[in-house]
Amino acid sequence: MKRIPVARDYQQTLKTISARIEQSRHETLRTVNRTLVDLYWFIGRIVTERQERSGWGDAVVERLARDLRARFPDMRGLSVQNVWRMRQFHLAYRDDQNLSALLREVSWTNHLLILGHAESGTEREFYLRMNIREGWSSRQLERQLHSGLYERFALAAPTGKTGKVLAALPEAKTSLDAHFKDEYALEFLGLSEAHSERELRKAILANLRDFFLEFGRHFAFIGEEYPIVIGGEEYHVDLLFYHRLLQCLVAVDLKAGKFLPEYVGKMQFYLAALDEKVKLEHERPSAGLILCKSKNQEVVRLALARSLAPTRVAAYRTQLPDERLIKQRLRALPLPSGL
């Protein structure tokens, strides 16, 4: 077989066309989803209006669903159960027109998960925005729902100000607080209650995909025990990441016990060294995360009070938190003044 000579720019051309095909496929899927969500919203609105204005009973709605299935046998999603879900979908969001653009960016399956789990409009909006920002699959969203992500964010906000949970989401792209949690659920690591920092680090490295799901998709892994030579001695950062949105290095210091104030001084030292020896000129100052098994909020507050470099302290769990307990803790918070 005669060998065909490859043009000098062939590989780059192939790469360019392939990228455009992938983009086109993605845009097609998004268009299909938007059309489907628009259709389901329309059906849900019509059913709601007929029930409210014309007195349609359940039997009439169920007959409508069966007749639609008979007319469009090749179309999935017209079951009686799904038509009732369309009505629920419309009822949940009809009083908040500001969310209409968001609704079209989330898959129908994920809408059903959110509707079946969220207890308030604020919680639904939180998961809508996080879903769009992080690009969660249905499996990933389901895990975040059952890990009580909304409640964990809300409990970390100032007392009684759960609205701050929404304020820190997609728009605050360069805010450190928008990308770091107060607590992380790391049940996927499979660690026992008693474990070492080395075991914690190795488990994270063995489960990076799930780790990024919990930490956020904009983190990129650089290295473990990342070496920095200072004054002729070699120091090591437990885990070093790069955050694409914040455009900075992120040093993670792992502690298998409770938080101690002296950890902040060590992190400040690492961040200063990273900024001087590793950070590129166009990047923002390095940020630090001290990840501990437990922490006292007052101790953390005082330890960080005079901290100059951007540093956060978070706790981690080796088991998923009890969703009922964190919902109870959230309900126990005092309401904001004026409500």
C-alpha positions as CSV (number, residue, x, y, z in Angstrom):
1,M,0.0,0.0,0.0
2,K,1.4,3.3,-1.1
3,R,2.2,5.5,1.9
4,I,0.5,8.9,1.8
5,P,2.8,11.8,2.8
6,V,1.5,13.8,5.8
7,A,1.5,17.5,5.4
8,R,3.4,19.5,7.9
9,D,0.3,21.1,9.4
10,Y,-1.8,17.9,9.3
11,Q,-1.9,17.1,13.0
12,Q,-2.8,20.6,13.9
13,T,-5.6,20.6,11.3
14,L,-6.9,17.3,12.7
15,K,-6.8,18.7,16.2
16,T,-8.7,21.9,15.2
17,I,-11.4,20.1,13.3
18,S,-11.8,17.5,16.1
19,A,-12.2,20.2,18.7
20,R,-14.9,21.9,16.5
21,I,-16.8,18.6,16.2
22,E,-16.8,18.1,19.9
23,Q,-18.0,21.7,20.4
24,S,-20.8,21.1,17.9
25,R,-21.9,17.9,19.6
26,H,-21.9,19.6,23.0
27,E,-24.0,22.5,21.6
28,T,-26.4,20.1,19.9
29,L,-27.0,18.3,23.2
30,R,-27.5,21.7,25.0
31,T,-30.0,22.8,22.4
32,V,-31.9,19.5,22.7
33,N,-32.0,19.8,26.5
34,R,-33.2,23.4,26.3
35,T,-36.0,22.5,23.9
36,L,-37.1,19.6,26.1
37,V,-37.1,21.7,29.3
38,D,-39.1,24.4,27.5
39,L,-41.6,21.8,26.3
40,Y,-42.0,20.3,29.8
41,W,-42.4,23.8,31.3
42,F,-45.2,24.5,28.7
43,I,-47.0,21.2,29.5
44,G,-46.7,21.8,33.2
45,R,-48.0,25.4,32.8
46,I,-51.0,24.2,30.7
47,V,-51.9,21.4,33.2
48,T,-51.6,23.8,36.2
49,E,-53.8,26.5,34.5
50,R,-56.5,23.9,33.5
51,Q,-56.6,22.6,37.0
52,E,-56.8,26.1,38.6
53,R,-59.2,27.7,36.0
54,S,-61.2,24.9,34.6
55,G,-61.3,22.6,37.5
56,W,-59.6,19.6,35.9
57,G,-59.3,16.7,38.2
58,D,-56.6,14.1,38.4
59,A,-58.4,11.7,36.1
60,V,-58.5,14.3,33.3
61,V,-54.8,15.0,33.6
62,E,-54.0,11.3,33.5
63,R,-56.2,10.9,30.4
64,L,-54.3,13.7,28.8
65,A,-51.0,11.9,29.4
66,R,-52.3,8.7,28.0
67,D,-53.7,10.4,24.9
68,L,-50.4,12.2,24.3
69,R,-48.5,8.9,24.5
70,A,-50.9,7.4,22.0
71,R,-50.4,10.3,19.6
72,F,-46.6,10.4,20.0
73,P,-45.7,6.7,20.7
74,D,-42.0,7.3,19.7
75,M,-41.6,10.1,22.3
76,R,-40.3,9.3,25.7
77,G,-41.3,11.3,28.8
78,L,-45.1,11.5,28.3
79,S,-46.0,9.0,31.0
80,V,-48.6,10.0,33.6
81,Q,-46.0,10.2,36.3
82,N,-43.8,12.5,34.2
83,V,-46.7,14.8,33.4
84,W,-47.3,15.3,37.1
85,R,-43.6,16.1,37.4
86,M,-44.0,18.7,34.8
87,R,-46.7,20.3,36.8
88,Q,-44.5,20.2,39.9
89,F,-41.7,21.7,37.9
90,H,-43.9,24.6,36.8
91,L,-45.3,25.2,40.3
92,A,-41.8,25.2,41.9
93,Y,-40.5,28.0,39.7
94,R,-43.4,30.0,38.2
95,D,-43.1,32.7,40.8
96,D,-39.4,33.3,40.1
97,Q,-38.9,34.4,36.5
98,N,-35.3,35.3,37.2
99,L,-34.5,31.6,37.2
100,S,-35.9,30.9,33.7
101,A,-32.5,31.1,32.0
102,L,-31.0,28.8,34.6
103,L,-33.7,26.1,34.2
104,R,-32.8,25.6,30.5
105,E,-29.2,24.8,31.4
106,V,-29.9,21.8,33.6
107,S,-31.0,18.4,32.4
108,W,-34.5,17.1,33.1
109,T,-33.1,14.2,35.2
110,N,-31.2,16.6,37.4
111,H,-34.3,18.8,37.7
112,L,-36.2,15.8,39.1
113,L,-33.4,15.1,41.6
114,I,-33.4,18.7,42.8
115,L,-37.2,18.9,43.0
116,G,-37.3,15.6,44.9
117,H,-34.8,16.8,47.5
118,A,-34.7,20.6,48.0
119,E,-37.1,22.0,50.6
120,S,-37.0,25.7,49.7
121,G,-36.6,28.0,46.7
122,T,-33.2,29.1,48.0
123,E,-32.0,25.5,48.2
124,R,-33.3,24.8,44.7
125,E,-31.6,27.8,43.2
126,F,-28.3,26.9,45.0
127,Y,-28.3,23.4,43.4
128,L,-29.2,24.9,40.0
129,R,-26.3,27.3,40.1
130,M,-23.9,24.8,41.4
131,N,-25.0,22.2,38.8
132,I,-24.3,24.7,36.0
133,R,-21.0,25.9,37.5
134,E,-19.6,22.5,38.2
135,G,-21.2,20.6,35.3
136,W,-22.4,17.7,37.5
137,S,-23.8,14.5,36.0
138,S,-26.9,13.0,37.7
139,R,-24.7,10.7,39.8
140,Q,-22.6,13.6,40.9
141,L,-25.5,15.8,41.8
142,E,-27.2,13.0,43.7
143,R,-24.1,12.6,45.9
144,Q,-24.0,16.3,46.6
145,L,-27.7,16.3,47.5
146,H,-27.2,13.4,50.0
147,S,-24.1,14.9,51.4
148,G,-26.1,18.0,52.4
149,L,-23.9,20.4,50.4
150,Y,-26.5,23.2,50.7
151,E,-26.8,22.9,54.4
152,R,-23.0,22.7,54.8
153,F,-22.6,26.0,52.9
154,A,-25.4,27.6,54.8
155,L,-24.1,26.6,58.2
156,A,-20.7,28.1,57.2
157,A,-22.4,31.4,56.4
158,P,-22.8,34.1,59.1
159,T,-25.6,33.1,61.5
160,G,-29.1,33.5,60.0
161,K,-27.8,34.8,56.7
162,T,-28.3,31.7,54.4
163,G,-28.8,34.0,51.5
164,K,-25.0,34.5,51.4
165,V,-24.9,30.9,50.1
166,L,-26.2,32.2,46.8
167,A,-24.2,35.4,46.8
168,A,-20.9,33.5,46.6
169,L,-21.7,31.3,43.7
170,P,-21.0,31.8,39.9
171,E,-20.5,35.5,39.8
172,A,-17.8,35.7,42.5
173,K,-15.3,33.8,40.4
174,T,-12.2,35.5,41.9
175,S,-13.4,35.2,45.5
176,L,-11.5,32.7,47.6
177,D,-14.6,32.0,49.8
178,A,-16.6,31.1,46.6
179,H,-14.3,28.1,46.0
180,F,-13.5,26.7,49.4
181,K,-15.9,25.0,51.8
182,D,-16.0,25.0,55.6
183,E,-16.2,21.2,55.6
184,Y,-15.5,18.5,53.1
185,A,-17.1,15.0,52.9
186,L,-14.4,12.5,51.9
187,E,-16.2,9.3,52.5
188,F,-15.1,8.0,49.1
189,L,-11.5,7.6,50.5
190,G,-12.5,4.5,52.5
191,L,-10.5,5.6,55.5
192,S,-11.1,4.2,59.0
193,E,-11.7,6.7,61.9
194,A,-8.1,6.3,63.0
195,H,-5.7,7.1,60.1
196,S,-2.4,8.9,59.5
197,E,-1.7,12.0,57.4
198,R,0.2,9.8,55.0
199,E,-2.8,7.4,54.6
200,L,-5.0,10.5,54.0
201,R,-2.7,11.8,51.4
202,K,-2.3,8.5,49.6
203,A,-6.1,7.9,49.6
204,I,-6.7,11.3,48.1
205,L,-4.2,10.6,45.3
206,A,-5.9,7.2,44.6
207,N,-9.3,8.9,44.3
208,L,-8.5,12.2,42.6
209,R,-11.6,12.1,40.4
210,D,-13.9,12.0,43.4
211,F,-11.7,14.4,45.2
212,F,-12.2,17.0,42.5
213,L,-15.9,16.4,42.6
214,E,-16.0,17.4,46.2
215,F,-13.4,20.2,45.9
216,G,-14.5,21.7,42.5
217,R,-13.7,21.0,38.9
218,H,-11.4,24.0,38.5
219,F,-8.6,22.5,40.6
220,A,-5.7,20.9,38.7
221,F,-3.3,18.6,40.5
222,I,0.4,19.5,40.4
223,G,2.1,17.2,42.9
224,E,2.3,15.5,46.3
225,E,5.0,16.4,48.9
226,Y,5.9,19.2,46.5
227,P,9.6,20.1,47.2
228,I,10.7,23.7,47.8
229,V,14.4,24.4,48.5
230,I,14.8,27.3,51.0
231,G,18.1,28.2,52.6
232,G,19.7,25.0,51.4
233,E,17.0,22.9,53.0
234,E,14.2,21.0,51.3
235,Y,10.6,21.6,52.5
236,H,7.5,19.7,51.3
237,V,3.9,20.8,50.6
238,D,1.6,17.9,51.2
239,L,-0.5,18.6,48.1
240,L,-0.1,21.3,45.5
241,F,-2.9,22.3,43.1
242,Y,-3.5,25.1,40.6
243,H,-7.0,26.7,40.5
244,R,-7.9,27.7,37.0
245,L,-10.5,30.4,37.9
246,L,-8.5,31.9,40.8
247,Q,-5.3,31.6,38.7
248,C,-3.2,30.8,41.6
249,L,-1.3,27.9,43.3
250,V,-3.2,26.2,46.1
251,A,-1.1,24.5,48.9
252,V,-3.0,21.9,50.9
253,D,-1.6,21.0,54.4
254,L,-3.2,17.8,55.7
255,K,-3.7,17.2,59.4
256,A,-5.3,14.0,60.8
257,G,-6.1,15.7,64.1
258,K,-7.7,18.9,65.3
259,F,-6.6,22.3,64.1
260,L,-3.8,24.0,66.0
261,P,-2.9,27.7,65.6
262,E,0.7,27.0,64.8
263,Y,-0.4,25.4,61.5
264,V,-1.1,28.9,60.1
265,G,2.5,30.0,60.5
266,K,3.7,27.0,58.7
267,M,1.2,27.6,55.8
268,Q,2.3,31.3,55.6
269,F,5.8,30.1,55.2
270,Y,4.9,27.8,52.4
271,L,2.9,30.4,50.6
272,A,5.6,33.0,50.8
273,A,8.1,30.4,49.4
274,L,5.7,29.4,46.6
275,D,5.2,33.1,45.6
276,E,8.9,33.7,45.5
277,K,10.1,30.5,43.9
278,V,7.3,28.8,42.0
279,K,4.5,31.3,41.1
280,L,4.6,32.7,37.6
281,E,4.5,36.5,37.0
282,H,0.9,36.6,35.7
283,E,-0.5,34.4,38.5
284,R,-2.2,35.7,41.6
285,P,-0.7,35.2,45.1
286,S,-0.8,31.6,46.2
287,A,-3.6,30.4,48.5
288,G,-3.5,27.9,51.3
289,L,-6.0,25.3,52.7
290,I,-5.3,23.6,56.0
291,L,-7.5,20.5,56.0
292,C,-8.0,19.1,59.5
293,K,-10.1,16.3,61.0
294,S,-11.7,18.8,63.3
295,K,-11.5,22.5,64.2
296,N,-12.8,25.0,66.7
297,Q,-14.3,28.1,64.9
298,E,-13.1,30.6,67.6
299,V,-9.5,29.2,67.5
300,V,-9.5,29.4,63.7
301,R,-10.8,32.9,63.7
302,L,-8.1,34.2,66.1
303,A,-5.4,32.2,64.3
304,L,-6.3,33.8,61.0
305,A,-7.0,37.3,62.3
306,R,-3.5,38.6,61.5
307,S,-2.8,36.3,58.6
308,L,-1.5,38.2,55.5
309,A,-1.6,35.4,52.9
310,P,-5.0,34.0,51.7
311,T,-5.5,31.0,53.9
312,R,-8.6,28.9,54.8
313,V,-9.1,26.2,57.4
314,A,-11.6,23.4,56.7
315,A,-12.6,20.2,58.4
316,Y,-13.1,16.9,56.6
317,R,-15.3,13.9,57.3
318,T,-14.5,10.3,56.5
319,Q,-18.2,9.5,56.5
320,L,-21.1,11.3,54.8
321,P,-22.8,13.6,57.4
322,D,-26.2,12.6,58.6
323,E,-28.5,14.7,56.3
324,R,-31.3,14.9,58.9
325,L,-29.0,16.2,61.6
326,I,-27.5,19.0,59.5
327,K,-31.0,20.0,58.3
328,Q,-32.0,20.2,62.0
329,R,-28.9,22.4,62.8
330,L,-29.8,24.7,59.9
331,R,-33.4,25.0,61.1
332,A,-32.1,25.9,64.5
333,L,-30.4,29.0,63.3
334,P,-32.1,32.3,64.1
335,L,-33.9,33.9,61.2
336,P,-32.5,37.1,59.7
337,S,-33.9,40.3,61.2
338,G,-37.0,41.7,59.4
339,L,-38.4,38.2,58.5
